[in-house]
Every structure is written in C-alpha cells, then in structure tokens.
Amino acid sequence: MPEGATQGAVVVIHGGFWHQRYGLELGRPLADVLVADGFVVWNVEYRRVGGGGGWPQTGEDVLAAIEAVDIGPVVTLGHSAGGHLAVWAAKHSPRVVGAVAQAAVLDFSRHITARALELCSEEQFAEASPAALVPIGKPVVCVHGDRDEDVPVAQSAEFCAAEPQAELVVVEGAGHMDLITPGTAAWERCRAAVGRLARGC
C-alpha cells in the first residue's frame, strides 16, 4: 500500500515459463517501484510446473489471487509466462480492467509450443492460449524488446494484429529481462503503460 492517495491498483504476475524454480521474487522490484508511484500492488504466486501446477490449476490460482484481496478494479502486469496469465486473467476476471503484457507468451501454437506443452496439452490450447481467446474485451498493452532471446517479438506483434484493443510497444535493443529491470528504458515503457491503464480503474 502506498502512503497517501492511491493512483489505482496493479496485480503483478511473475514469469519463468511456469516453472517451479521461478517465484514471486521476480515481481518484487516492480511492485516496489509501483507502490512508490502511488499504486496499490498485489504481487501474486501460483502453482507452477513441478509444484502442483499445470492447466487449469495455474490459471485458477491467478484468478483466485486476484479475488483474494479486495483492492477494487485492477490492471494485471505480467512478464513472459506471467504475461500470458495477465492477459488470460483479463479475459476471465471481471475485476481486471486491462493488462500490460511484458514479453508475453501469447500464442501457444507458434514459436514456443514445446514450452507451452509443459503447462498444458495441445487440446487445452483453445482455453489456455490468449491468441485463441481474442477478443479479450479489454485493453492490452504488449511491450516487447526487439532483441528478446527467449520469447520472439512476433508473439506480441501477431497478437496485436489480431486483438482490436491491443497496443504494441517494441523497445529497440531490449532483451527479455530488461522489461523487469527497473531503470531500463524497457521497464519505463511498461511502467508508463501501467500508469495509463491503472489510472482508469
């Protein structure tokens, strides 16, 4: 919780290709910045592959986390696999008013299918993959570095071409982790996107 008046509410969803070895510590630096900016921030955890996760458990955990604390309407902010969950939650939770997807995994049928198959079966792509859920029905800002070494920028570009409420922000020279590193140009683009969406809560 910030001191004084709040600017809106944000749910931070960490990445790590849904694997158990990556946890919510990845989201803490982002949460700290956003709290200092005046936002109420909820940095959430979920069951991951190797720790009881999979589909639909992982998605259900994110929805349960969003509902667990009554902080009103929220913007989801997610990186990589967390970006997948941020957009997926925007589709499924009435509490979410928009999503900022940082180098997000958005189409399980392209580029990263082998990793997606660790989370769910191919038969579940239609319910788990954001690209299959278009239109999301809410604004989505996709921020992606053009030098991303883990999730191709085409994931964001192709999603934004199909989603009528999506905005594509490509950060020149940015890699995958730059988007969750406070002080980088890539993080500042994400931070600005959060501000634009969250102040509408």
ABEGO torsion letter per residue (X at the ends): XBBEBBAEBBBBBBBGGGBAABBAAAAAAAAAAAAAAGBBBBBBBBBBBGAGBEOAAAAAAAAAAAAABBAEBBBBBBBEAAAAAAAAAAAABAABAEBBBBGBBABAABGAAAAAAAABBAAAAAAABAAAAOBAGBBBBBBBBAABAABBAAAAAAAAAABAABBBBBBBGBBAAAAABBGBAAAAAAAAAAAAAAAAX
